[in-house]
Amino acid sequence: MKLDIEELENLQAVIENVWHETNVPLKNFIKQRVPNEYDAEDILQDIYCKIHNNIAGLQDKNKLRPWIYRITRNAIADYHRKRERPLELTPLPDDQVIEPWSDVNANAEIANCLKTMIGHLPEKYKQAIFLTEFQNLTQKELGERTGISLTGAKSRVQRARGKLKEMLLGCCDLEFDRTGGIIDYRHKSSVCKFC
């Protein structure tokens, strides 16, 4: 089916309208049926790809909403079906084996570096991080304990975190997974005074 320019523009407008009208309801619908928020986001993106690729073939535009929810229900069912099947792993041939993963957890190693970096912070920032991150004080409690306003306490914690981030990124290149966990890192130079 070949569409002319006007039909393509109308179709694009319909797709944008579908996104604006259905994004939040569809996301909530999926989140009620899928336990992992990241998987829900992936499913939503897949649904919009299917809508985009197949909307031109929809005969009755009045049935757009039911059509979208049928696609959504099918995508959720596919997600659960895939999760029920055990993942089958086949061994790689010897010539394709890559060096094994290290037993050392990158997050734990970086956490040790951060502890050292905290020791290099100016005293007021060191205190702010120590009290909020290690002694679990709220920023309000930090302000009360140190005699500064809540705004001042928030600012101090934010600056301390910023300085730590700056020190860490100055020392290492980090690789993150989808959830923000560190999966790998590499020192930028052979000499790092923190790690």
C-alpha positions in Angstrom: 0.0 0.0 0.0 1.6 3.2 -1.2 0.6 6.5 0.5 0.9 10.0 -1.0 2.4 12.9 0.9 -0.9 14.2 2.3 -1.8 10.7 3.6 1.6 10.4 5.2 1.2 13.7 6.9 -2.2 12.8 8.2 -0.9 9.4 9.4 2.0 11.1 11.2 -0.5 13.5 12.9 -2.7 10.4 13.9 0.4 8.7 15.4 1.4 11.7 17.4 -2.1 12.1 18.6 -2.2 8.4 19.6 1.0 8.9 21.6 -0.2 11.9 23.4 -3.6 10.4 24.3 -2.4 6.9 25.2 1.1 7.2 26.6 0.2 7.5 30.3 -2.8 5.1 30.3 -0.9 2.5 28.3 2.1 2.8 30.6 -0.1 2.4 33.7 -1.9 -0.6 32.1 1.4 -2.3 31.4 2.9 -1.5 34.8 -0.1 -3.2 36.5 0.7 -6.4 34.6 4.5 -6.4 34.4 6.6 -6.3 37.6 9.7 -4.6 36.3 9.4 -0.9 35.3 12.2 -1.1 32.8 10.5 -4.1 31.1 7.3 -2.1 31.1 9.1 0.8 29.3 10.6 -1.7 26.7 7.1 -3.2 26.1 5.7 0.3 25.6 8.3 1.2 23.1 7.7 -2.1 21.2 4.0 -1.3 21.1 4.6 2.1 19.6 6.8 0.6 17.0 4.0 -1.9 16.1 1.5 0.9 16.0 3.7 3.0 13.7 4.4 0.1 11.4 0.8 -1.2 11.1 -1.5 1.8 11.6 -1.8 2.4 7.8 -3.5 -1.0 7.5 -6.2 -0.3 10.1 -9.4 -0.3 8.2 -11.8 1.3 10.8 -10.2 4.3 12.5 -13.1 4.1 15.1 -11.6 0.9 16.4 -8.1 2.5 17.0 -8.3 2.3 20.8 -9.3 -1.4 21.0 -6.7 -2.2 18.3 -4.0 -0.5 20.4 -5.1 -2.4 23.6 -5.1 -5.7 21.7 -1.5 -5.0 20.6 -0.7 -4.2 24.2 -2.3 -7.3 25.7 -0.5 -9.4 23.1 2.9 -7.7 23.9 2.3 -8.4 27.6 1.4 -12.0 27.0 4.6 -12.4 24.8 6.6 -10.9 27.7 5.3 -13.4 30.2 5.6 -16.3 27.7 9.3 -15.5 27.2 9.9 -15.3 31.0 8.3 -18.8 31.6 10.7 -20.5 29.1 14.0 -21.3 30.7 16.9 -19.7 28.9 18.9 -22.3 27.1 22.6 -21.6 27.0 24.9 -23.4 24.7 28.6 -23.5 25.3 30.8 -21.5 23.0 33.5 -23.3 21.0 36.9 -23.0 22.6 38.1 -20.5 20.0 35.3 -18.1 20.9 35.6 -18.2 24.6 36.5 -14.8 26.1 38.4 -14.4 29.3 36.0 -15.1 32.2 34.2 -12.4 34.2 36.1 -11.2 37.2 34.7 -12.4 40.6 35.2 -8.8 41.8 32.1 -6.7 41.9 32.6 -3.3 40.1 30.2 -1.6 42.4 32.1 -2.8 45.5 35.4 -1.6 44.1 34.0 1.8 43.2 32.4 2.0 46.7 35.9 1.5 48.2 37.3 4.3 46.0 34.4 6.6 47.1 35.2 6.0 50.7 38.8 7.1 50.1 37.5 10.1 48.1 35.2 11.1 50.9 38.3 11.4 53.1 39.8 14.0 50.6 36.7 16.2 50.8 36.7 19.5 52.7 35.5 18.8 56.3 32.0 20.3 55.9 31.3 18.2 52.8 32.9 15.1 54.4 30.6 15.6 57.4 27.5 16.1 55.2 28.1 12.9 53.2 29.0 10.9 56.3 25.9 11.9 58.3 23.4 11.5 55.4 24.8 8.5 53.6 26.3 6.4 56.4 24.3 7.5 59.4 21.1 7.9 57.5 20.2 11.3 58.8 17.8 13.3 56.7 19.0 16.6 55.3 16.7 18.4 57.8 18.4 16.5 60.7 21.8 17.3 59.2 20.9 21.0 59.2 19.8 20.8 62.9 22.9 19.0 64.0 25.3 21.3 62.2 23.3 24.5 62.8 22.5 25.4 59.2 19.2 25.9 57.5 17.5 23.1 55.6 18.3 24.8 52.3 22.0 25.1 53.4 22.0 21.4 54.3 20.5 20.4 51.0 23.1 22.6 49.2 26.0 21.1 51.2 25.0 17.5 50.5 24.4 18.3 46.8 27.8 20.0 46.5 29.5 17.1 48.3 27.9 14.6 45.9 29.0 16.8 43.0 32.6 16.9 44.2 32.6 13.1 44.7 31.2 12.7 41.2 33.8 15.0 39.8 36.6 13.1 41.6 35.3 9.7 40.4 34.8 10.8 36.8 38.3 12.4 36.9 39.7 9.1 37.9 37.7 6.4 36.1 35.6 5.8 33.0 32.4 4.0 34.2 30.0 1.7 32.3 26.5 1.4 33.7 23.7 -1.1 33.2 20.0 -0.1 32.6 19.3 0.4 36.3 22.3 2.6 36.9 24.5 0.0 38.5 28.2 0.0 37.6 29.0 -3.0 35.5 32.6 -2.1 34.5 35.1 0.7 35.0 38.6 1.6 33.7 41.1 3.9 35.4 41.9 6.8 33.2 45.6 6.6 34.2 47.8 4.1 35.9 48.2 6.4 38.9 45.0 7.2 40.8 45.4 8.6 44.3 42.0 7.3 45.3 41.7 3.8 43.9 
